[in-house]
Amino acid sequence: MSPGPSALPLHEIAKKYDGVDVMDGNAPGTAAVQTQSPSGAVRITVPGKKSETRPAQLKGVPIGHFIGEGAPLLTTALSGATTTTYSTPHGSQTLITVESDKALRDYRFPLALAAGSTAKVEADGSVLIRDAAGRVTSTFVSPWAFDADGKPVATTFRIEDDTLVQHIDFNSSNAFPLTADPSIQWVPWPVLALRC
């Protein structure tokens, strides 16, 4: 994967929350979240059009899967679904709330990585972001999805060009709303030092 567009200059960032910058684009597909880490920044553009910020529905999500902190930073709306982004101790978590079996099954998150960085799906389903020297700097942890009854729903990541795509394999037998998660975590410097 080639590096995406460079990170936005700070004067273009609308909000900043403890290492997470939110760019409030009003046109569909222009709202973005940039996670800052000691090793650089990763920006993901969130699908949909920015809407009124509200907490995500967590019906059926087992304890420990939601790791967001505080109030939501960004909510977007798209056909049959919403996304809600929270900051986490080491990055951000975006929850996809799927309202019905008529909604999209693929959710596209364009990435902007530091120059020379690459993103690759690993055997466990996670996505590792490596810098030009091959060191892991960030990760999208293995994706998960649950329906409103707490039943796991198959979900996977893939990389297409400079875009992280989360596929959610739901059907009409699932209880809605369904919740899925792409969560990016930066790797703290002590871990980077051990991996050098």
N, C-alpha and C positions, 0 to 999 in steps of 0.2 A: 504494500500500500504506500502510495506516495504521500508526503506530508500535505495537510490541508492548508487553507489560507492561514496566514500568521495571526496570532492572537490580537484582539482589538487593543488599541492604545487606551490607557486608563481614562483619558478624557471622554471616551465614548461609552464608558461603562455606567449604567444607570444606578445600580445599587451594589453594595459590597457587604458580605456577611462572612466574617471570620474565614477567609480563604476561598469563599465562593462569590463570584461576581455574576450579576444577573443583567443581561442586556434585554430590555423590554421592547422588542420589535412589535409593531402593531400589525404589520402585514403577515399573512399566514407563512409559517416556516421561517420567521426571522427572530423569534425569541430564543435566547441562548443562555446557557449556564457555563461559566468558565471556572474550573477548579484550579486554584493555585496550590503549588506544592514547592518544597525546597528545590526540586529538580526541574521546575518549569510549570507550564500551564497546559491544560487540556480543555478545549471548548467543545460542547455538544450543542447543536441546534435542536430545539425541542419541537416535535411536530405539532401542527395545529396553529390556531390563532389565539393570541393572548386574550384571556377572559378574566372575570372577577376572581381574585385569589381566594380560595376556600380550601379547607382541609380535605384530604383524600378520604374516600370511604375505605374502611379497613375490614369490612364484614368478611369473615372466613379466613383472614390472614392470621396464621399462628403467631403466638408470642415469639419475639426475637427476630422476626423477619423485617419488621419496620424499625429502622434505625435512625430515622430523621429526628432532628432536634428543633424545638420551637415551632413558630408559625410557618406555614408554607411560604416559599419565596416567589413562586410563579405557578400559575395555572394556565393551561391552554385547552382549547376545545377543538375537536375534530369530529368527523361524522361517526356518531355512536360511541364516542369515548372522550375522556379528558385525561390530561397529564397534570400531575402536581409534584413540584420539586421542593425538596427540603435540603438544608445543610446537614452534614453528619460530622463526626469528630475528625475524619480525614478525607472529606470530599463532599459528594452530594448523592441524593437518592431521588430518582424520579419514579413516581408510581403511575402506572397506566390503569385507569378504571374503564373497563369495557362494559357498556350498558346492555348489550343484547348480542345474539348470534348473527345479527346483520352487520355488525361493525367490522372494520378492517382486521385482518389477521397479521399483517406486517406493519411495524412501526419503525420509521426511518429517522435516525439521529445523525445528521452530518457531523463529522468530526473535524476539528482544527487542532493539529498536533504541532509540537515544536519542530523546527527544521531538523531533518534527518531521522525523526522518530517514525516508528511503524506500529501498527496494531495487528494482532493475529489471534484467531480463535484457538484455544488450547483444547486438549482432549477432554478436560473436565467441563467444557462449555464456557469457561471464563474467557475474557479477552485481555491479553497482556499488551501493554504499551511499553516499548523499549526505546531508549534514546539511541543516538548514532553510535555509541560505544557498545550497544547490546544490553545495557543494564535495564532491568525492569524499573520503571518510574511510576506507573499507575496500572490499575487493573479494573476492569468491569467484572465484578464477581459473578459467578455462575447465576444465570437468570432463574427466577421462580415465578410461578403464577398459581393462584388459588381461586376457585369459584366461591360464591357466597356461602356455601355449605362447608367450606374448608377442604374441599376435594382438590388435590393437586391437578394442575393442567399442564400438559407438555408445552415447553417453550424453549427456544434456542436462539443463539446469536449467530449472525454471519456478518462478514465484512464485504461490502460491495463498493468498489472504488474507495472513496473517502467517507463512507457512511456505515455506521453500526446499524444493523437491521435486527429487530427482535420479532421473531415469528411466534405467535401464540396459537396453539392448535385446539381451539375450543369448538363446541358444536351445540346444537339445540338442547342436548341433555344436561348441559351445565346450568347451575343456578347462577343467576346474574344479580348484581354486578360482579364481575370478575376483576381481580387485581393482579397486576404483574409489575416486575421491577427491573429496570436497568440501574445499577448502582455503581458509581465510580469511586474508587478509593486511591489516594496517592500513597506511595510507599514512603514511610518516614526515612529520613537520612540514615539513622543507625542501621536499618535493614539494608539500604543501598551500600553502605560501607562494607557490610559483611559479604555482599554478593560481588564485590569488585574483583 
